[in-house]
Amino acid sequence: MALTKEQKDAVVAEVTELLTTSKMTVICEYQGMSVAQAQELRRNALQNGSSVKVVKNRLLRHAASKIESLKDLDLSGHAGQLMYIFNPEDEVAAAKLANEFAKKNPELKLVAAFSDEGVLMDEAGAKALAALPNRQEMLATLINTLKAPARGVVSGLSGNLGGLVQALEAKAN
């Protein structure tokens, strides 16, 4: 069914908003995916704060041209049945979601990704991005790294204090 001019304008406005707020946008081919698989991907996306959109490529390029940082982004090399995954909070979450889903569903193929700054990554770059830890994992690692010296000092002091108490008890007896 062909979209009217008003419907196209609404889609472009919605996609422009998604591109403006998204830190990273992932491009996936979905040829051969069933409706049930697409619904599962959308449910998984909602759980990690992402949103999945199937938009005509021309309308997405038009929406990107309205954003200053994405004006020079060349998406002409990406054609066919494409699905876009947007995430406004985490640069890695959308790529990680697509990569994990593609492992179980080979019909979905991670093709590329681009950042809110207009940096386009090819398939290898998008897969490398998916391999990175997400924001929460990185924060947990940082906290553990910061806690390690304090934990070492406390355990060292408790061991020395334990030895001192034992020595004093032995001296008292």
C-alpha beads as a LAMMPS data file, in Angstrom:
LAMMPS data file: protein, C-alpha beads

173 atoms
172 bonds

1 atom types
1 bond types

-500.0 500.0 xlo xhi
-500.0 500.0 ylo yhi
-500.0 500.0 zlo zhi

Masses

1 110.0

Atoms # bond

1 1 1 0.000 0.000 0.000
2 1 1 1.435 3.339 -1.043
3 1 1 1.814 6.012 1.594
4 1 1 0.243 9.412 1.097
5 1 1 2.391 12.550 1.315
6 1 1 1.050 13.243 4.825
7 1 1 1.874 9.708 5.971
8 1 1 5.377 9.976 4.529
9 1 1 5.868 13.320 6.278
10 1 1 4.747 11.726 9.559
11 1 1 7.169 8.816 9.086
12 1 1 10.028 11.202 8.268
13 1 1 9.222 13.290 11.364
14 1 1 9.162 10.183 13.575
15 1 1 12.418 8.821 12.143
16 1 1 14.059 12.246 12.429
17 1 1 13.139 12.257 16.129
18 1 1 14.526 8.722 16.582
19 1 1 17.765 9.637 14.786
20 1 1 18.122 12.830 16.814
21 1 1 17.789 11.033 20.148
22 1 1 19.605 7.812 19.216
23 1 1 23.271 7.446 20.158
24 1 1 23.703 4.558 17.737
25 1 1 21.562 3.267 14.881
26 1 1 22.056 -0.270 13.629
27 1 1 21.083 -1.357 10.118
28 1 1 19.979 -4.977 9.606
29 1 1 18.749 -7.012 6.670
30 1 1 15.689 -9.008 7.616
31 1 1 14.799 -10.837 4.413
32 1 1 13.111 -14.149 5.202
33 1 1 12.247 -13.270 8.809
34 1 1 8.807 -14.335 9.985
35 1 1 6.383 -11.971 11.674
36 1 1 6.800 -13.924 14.927
37 1 1 10.580 -13.405 14.792
38 1 1 10.142 -9.681 14.126
39 1 1 7.761 -9.405 17.075
40 1 1 10.235 -11.238 19.302
41 1 1 12.996 -8.845 18.202
42 1 1 10.747 -5.861 18.990
43 1 1 9.948 -7.274 22.463
44 1 1 13.667 -7.818 23.139
45 1 1 14.371 -4.280 21.925
46 1 1 11.829 -2.791 24.319
47 1 1 13.489 -4.641 27.206
48 1 1 16.902 -3.102 26.484
49 1 1 15.619 0.403 25.719
50 1 1 15.857 0.164 21.928
51 1 1 13.232 0.588 19.256
52 1 1 12.978 -1.270 15.958
53 1 1 11.620 0.345 12.809
54 1 1 11.122 -0.884 9.278
55 1 1 11.240 2.243 7.144
56 1 1 11.677 2.805 3.435
57 1 1 15.355 3.508 2.877
58 1 1 14.597 6.678 0.938
59 1 1 12.531 8.056 3.841
60 1 1 15.336 7.293 6.312
61 1 1 17.874 9.052 4.089
62 1 1 15.510 12.024 3.855
63 1 1 15.159 12.107 7.669
64 1 1 18.947 11.864 8.101
65 1 1 19.460 14.773 5.711
66 1 1 17.440 16.974 8.068
67 1 1 19.938 16.425 10.906
68 1 1 23.121 18.498 10.773
69 1 1 25.490 15.755 11.977
70 1 1 24.011 13.169 9.589
71 1 1 23.741 15.308 6.437
72 1 1 26.938 13.919 4.907
73 1 1 26.171 10.314 5.850
74 1 1 26.186 8.150 2.719
75 1 1 23.674 5.336 3.123
76 1 1 23.203 4.769 -0.608
77 1 1 25.213 1.536 -0.464
78 1 1 22.593 -0.058 1.768
79 1 1 19.535 -1.241 -0.119
80 1 1 16.938 -3.962 0.120
81 1 1 14.780 -4.939 3.054
82 1 1 16.379 -3.068 5.934
83 1 1 15.381 -2.737 9.544
84 1 1 16.750 0.005 11.782
85 1 1 17.360 -0.349 15.513
86 1 1 17.682 2.865 17.528
87 1 1 18.864 3.301 21.121
88 1 1 18.890 6.689 22.871
89 1 1 20.791 5.589 25.989
90 1 1 23.557 3.174 25.071
91 1 1 25.855 3.087 22.045
92 1 1 26.347 -0.662 22.257
93 1 1 22.867 -1.948 23.167
94 1 1 21.324 -1.874 19.675
95 1 1 24.287 -3.649 18.069
96 1 1 24.438 -6.185 20.881
97 1 1 20.703 -6.859 20.535
98 1 1 20.943 -7.373 16.769
99 1 1 24.036 -9.570 17.050
100 1 1 22.546 -11.792 19.775
101 1 1 19.260 -12.123 17.880
102 1 1 21.089 -12.922 14.627
103 1 1 22.934 -15.802 16.318
104 1 1 19.593 -17.530 16.959
105 1 1 17.863 -16.270 13.805
106 1 1 20.161 -16.306 10.761
107 1 1 17.513 -14.486 8.696
108 1 1 18.567 -11.273 10.462
109 1 1 21.921 -9.975 9.297
110 1 1 23.796 -7.099 10.916
111 1 1 24.841 -4.892 7.980
112 1 1 26.131 -1.598 9.384
113 1 1 25.737 1.002 12.105
114 1 1 26.126 4.746 12.412
115 1 1 26.545 7.025 15.388
116 1 1 24.758 10.237 16.244
117 1 1 27.900 12.036 15.045
118 1 1 27.531 10.610 11.526
119 1 1 30.258 7.963 11.713
120 1 1 29.305 4.993 9.520
121 1 1 30.622 1.529 10.417
122 1 1 30.598 -1.445 8.100
123 1 1 29.494 -4.936 9.083
124 1 1 32.807 -5.757 10.774
125 1 1 32.721 -2.506 12.736
126 1 1 29.131 -3.096 13.828
127 1 1 29.968 -6.631 14.974
128 1 1 33.021 -5.326 16.854
129 1 1 30.755 -2.764 18.500
130 1 1 28.386 -5.571 19.522
131 1 1 31.284 -7.385 21.197
132 1 1 31.986 -4.431 23.507
133 1 1 30.529 -4.451 27.018
134 1 1 27.438 -2.300 27.458
135 1 1 27.266 0.721 29.764
136 1 1 26.177 -1.234 32.849
137 1 1 28.898 -3.846 32.389
138 1 1 31.514 -1.108 31.984
139 1 1 30.311 0.678 35.136
140 1 1 30.424 -2.587 37.110
141 1 1 33.980 -3.210 35.907
142 1 1 34.999 0.325 36.847
143 1 1 33.485 0.022 40.328
144 1 1 35.245 -3.302 40.926
145 1 1 38.528 -1.783 39.733
146 1 1 38.105 1.139 42.096
147 1 1 37.153 -1.151 45.008
148 1 1 40.086 -3.543 44.519
149 1 1 42.779 -1.435 46.274
150 1 1 40.513 -0.731 49.239
151 1 1 39.585 -4.410 49.465
152 1 1 43.297 -5.317 49.426
153 1 1 44.112 -2.842 52.203
154 1 1 41.226 -4.082 54.364
155 1 1 42.171 -7.741 53.927
156 1 1 45.830 -6.927 54.586
157 1 1 45.002 -5.031 57.742
158 1 1 42.584 -7.686 58.980
159 1 1 45.249 -10.354 58.438
160 1 1 47.892 -8.303 60.279
161 1 1 45.494 -7.430 63.068
162 1 1 44.497 -11.090 63.381
163 1 1 48.175 -12.039 63.700
164 1 1 48.724 -9.281 66.290
165 1 1 45.753 -10.507 68.367
166 1 1 47.061 -14.078 68.238
167 1 1 50.524 -12.911 69.296
168 1 1 49.114 -10.925 72.199
169 1 1 46.981 -13.895 73.306
170 1 1 50.033 -16.166 73.140
171 1 1 52.061 -13.639 75.179
172 1 1 49.268 -13.334 77.750
173 1 1 49.064 -17.095 78.236

Bonds

1 1 1 2
2 1 2 3
3 1 3 4
4 1 4 5
5 1 5 6
6 1 6 7
7 1 7 8
8 1 8 9
9 1 9 10
10 1 10 11
11 1 11 12
12 1 12 13
13 1 13 14
14 1 14 15
15 1 15 16
16 1 16 17
17 1 17 18
18 1 18 19
19 1 19 20
20 1 20 21
21 1 21 22
22 1 22 23
23 1 23 24
24 1 24 25
25 1 25 26
26 1 26 27
27 1 27 28
28 1 28 29
29 1 29 30
30 1 30 31
31 1 31 32
32 1 32 33
33 1 33 34
34 1 34 35
35 1 35 36
36 1 36 37
37 1 37 38
38 1 38 39
39 1 39 40
40 1 40 41
41 1 41 42
42 1 42 43
43 1 43 44
44 1 44 45
45 1 45 46
46 1 46 47
47 1 47 48
48 1 48 49
49 1 49 50
50 1 50 51
51 1 51 52
52 1 52 53
53 1 53 54
54 1 54 55
55 1 55 56
56 1 56 57
57 1 57 58
58 1 58 59
59 1 59 60
60 1 60 61
61 1 61 62
62 1 62 63
63 1 63 64
64 1 64 65
65 1 65 66
66 1 66 67
67 1 67 68
68 1 68 69
69 1 69 70
70 1 70 71
71 1 71 72
72 1 72 73
73 1 73 74
74 1 74 75
75 1 75 76
76 1 76 77
77 1 77 78
78 1 78 79
79 1 79 80
80 1 80 81
81 1 81 82
82 1 82 83
83 1 83 84
84 1 84 85
85 1 85 86
86 1 86 87
87 1 87 88
88 1 88 89
89 1 89 90
90 1 90 91
91 1 91 92
92 1 92 93
93 1 93 94
94 1 94 95
95 1 95 96
96 1 96 97
97 1 97 98
98 1 98 99
99 1 99 100
100 1 100 101
101 1 101 102
102 1 102 103
103 1 103 104
104 1 104 105
105 1 105 106
106 1 106 107
107 1 107 108
108 1 108 109
109 1 109 110
110 1 110 111
111 1 111 112
112 1 112 113
113 1 113 114
114 1 114 115
115 1 115 116
116 1 116 117
117 1 117 118
118 1 118 119
119 1 119 120
120 1 120 121
121 1 121 122
122 1 122 123
123 1 123 124
124 1 124 125
125 1 125 126
126 1 126 127
127 1 127 128
128 1 128 129
129 1 129 130
130 1 130 131
131 1 131 132
132 1 132 133
133 1 133 134
134 1 134 135
135 1 135 136
136 1 136 137
137 1 137 138
138 1 138 139
139 1 139 140
140 1 140 141
141 1 141 142
142 1 142 143
143 1 143 144
144 1 144 145
145 1 145 146
146 1 146 147
147 1 147 148
148 1 148 149
149 1 149 150
150 1 150 151
151 1 151 152
152 1 152 153
153 1 153 154
154 1 154 155
155 1 155 156
156 1 156 157
157 1 157 158
158 1 158 159
159 1 159 160
160 1 160 161
161 1 161 162
162 1 162 163
163 1 163 164
164 1 164 165
165 1 165 166
166 1 166 167
167 1 167 168
168 1 168 169
169 1 169 170
170 1 170 171
171 1 171 172
172 1 172 173
